[in-house]
Amino acid sequence: MTAPALLFVANLASTWFLTGLIWTIQLVHYPLFDRVGREGFASYEGAHARMITPMVGPAMLIEALTAALLLMARPRFMPAWAAWAGVALVGIAWLSTFLLQVPMHGTLARGFDVDAHARLVGTNWIRTAAWTARAVLLAWCAWAALEAADHATAADPTGGTR
């Protein structure tokens, strides 16, 4: 496997991991915040931050790094526009995380706040949409790679092993 193909696989895997995680957080985890209770919420939010960061941080770094590297070394099956769109979507997810969700978590770390919780759930749709769009984009690129490989095999049924 070529280096660009390995970069693509790492990018695809990290994006799909983050996409599954963000949908779970958006539909299950964040909506349950209001059921914790005010008395123990600050402790709960602190535990959430401590436990989620080691899970999401490395995946976000891998995704961002491999997305940037794909701009310079992309596989043949990935159009340049797809690499640039992927980087733009990473930027949207990061900006949303650090400009919107992190401040809301900071507010919630002081105790449950109905408005902060509503803003967290509402603005988290930005990340959910960005990661979902990336997942679809990269799935399309993977499909293009498989189609190209299938056509190459059809053109040479021996797979070049004559």
C-alpha positions in Angstrom: 0.0 0.0 0.0 1.3 3.4 -0.9 1.9 6.2 1.6 -1.0 8.3 0.3 -3.3 5.3 0.6 -2.2 4.7 4.2 -2.9 8.4 4.9 -6.3 8.0 3.4 -7.1 4.9 5.5 -6.0 6.6 8.7 -8.1 9.6 7.8 -11.1 7.5 7.0 -10.8 5.5 10.2 -10.4 8.5 12.4 -13.3 10.3 10.7 -15.6 7.4 11.0 -14.7 6.9 14.6 -15.4 10.6 15.4 -18.7 10.4 13.4 -20.0 7.5 15.4 -18.9 9.2 18.6 -20.5 12.5 17.8 -23.8 10.9 16.9 -23.8 9.0 20.2 -22.9 12.2 22.1 -25.6 14.2 20.2 -28.4 11.7 20.5 -27.7 10.0 23.8 -25.0 11.6 26.0 -25.8 15.3 25.9 -29.5 14.9 26.1 -29.0 12.9 29.4 -27.1 15.8 31.0 -30.4 17.3 32.3 -31.2 14.0 34.2 -28.1 14.0 36.3 -29.5 16.4 38.9 -28.1 19.8 40.0 -26.5 18.5 43.1 -24.0 16.2 41.4 -23.8 17.8 38.0 -20.5 19.8 38.4 -18.7 16.5 39.5 -20.4 14.7 36.6 -19.3 17.3 34.1 -15.7 17.2 35.4 -15.7 13.4 35.0 -17.1 13.8 31.5 -14.3 16.1 30.5 -11.6 13.9 32.0 -12.9 10.8 30.4 -13.9 12.1 26.9 -10.7 14.1 26.2 -8.3 11.1 26.0 -10.8 9.4 23.7 -11.6 12.3 21.3 -8.3 14.2 21.4 -6.0 11.7 19.7 -8.6 10.9 17.1 -9.1 14.6 16.3 -5.4 15.1 16.0 -4.9 12.1 13.7 -7.9 13.2 11.6 -6.5 16.8 11.3 -3.0 15.7 10.6 -3.9 13.1 8.0 -6.4 15.5 6.3 -3.7 18.2 6.0 -1.1 15.6 4.7 -3.7 14.4 2.1 -3.5 17.9 0.5 0.2 17.2 -0.3 0.1 13.4 -0.9 -3.3 12.2 -1.9 -4.1 8.9 -3.5 -5.0 8.9 -7.2 -8.6 8.1 -6.5 -9.1 11.2 -4.3 -9.8 14.4 -6.2 -8.1 17.6 -5.0 -11.5 19.2 -4.3 -12.3 16.3 -1.9 -9.1 16.8 0.0 -9.7 20.5 0.3 -13.3 20.0 1.3 -12.2 17.5 3.9 -9.8 20.0 5.5 -12.5 22.7 5.5 -14.9 20.3 7.3 -12.1 19.5 9.9 -11.8 23.3 10.4 -15.5 23.6 11.0 -15.5 20.8 13.5 -12.5 22.3 15.4 -13.8 25.9 15.3 -17.2 24.7 16.6 -15.5 22.6 19.3 -13.2 25.4 20.7 -15.5 28.4 20.1 -18.8 26.9 21.0 -18.8 23.6 22.8 -15.8 24.1 25.1 -17.1 27.4 26.5 -20.5 25.7 27.2 -18.7 22.9 29.0 -16.9 25.5 31.0 -20.2 27.0 32.1 -21.6 23.6 32.9 -18.5 22.7 34.9 -19.8 25.3 37.5 -23.1 23.5 37.7 -26.1 22.7 35.5 -27.4 25.6 33.5 -30.5 25.1 31.4 -29.5 27.7 28.8 -25.9 26.4 28.5 -27.2 22.9 28.1 -29.6 23.9 25.4 -26.8 25.8 23.6 -24.5 22.9 23.9 -27.0 20.5 22.4 -28.1 23.0 19.7 -24.6 24.0 18.6 -23.3 20.5 18.7 -25.3 19.9 15.5 -22.5 21.9 13.7 -19.9 19.2 14.6 -22.4 16.4 13.9 -23.0 17.8 10.4 -19.3 18.4 9.7 -18.2 15.0 10.7 -21.1 13.3 9.0 -20.3 15.2 5.8 -16.6 14.1 6.1 -17.7 10.5 6.6 -19.9 10.6 3.5 -17.1 12.4 1.5 -14.5 9.8 2.5 -16.9 6.9 1.9 -17.4 8.3 -1.6 -13.6 8.4 -2.1 -13.3 4.8 -0.8 -16.0 3.7 -3.2 -14.1 5.4 -6.1 -11.0 3.5 -5.1 -12.9 0.2 -5.1 -14.5 1.0 -8.4 -11.0 1.8 -9.9 -9.6 -1.4 -8.5 -12.6 -3.4 -9.8 -12.1 -1.9 -13.3 -8.4 -2.7 -13.2 -9.2 -6.3 -12.3 -11.8 -6.6 -15.1 -9.2 -5.3 -17.6 -6.6 -7.8 -16.4 -8.4 -10.8 -14.8 -5.1 -12.3 -13.7 -4.4 -9.3 -11.5 -1.1 -8.9 -13.2 0.2 -12.3 -12.0 0.7 -13.9 -15.4 
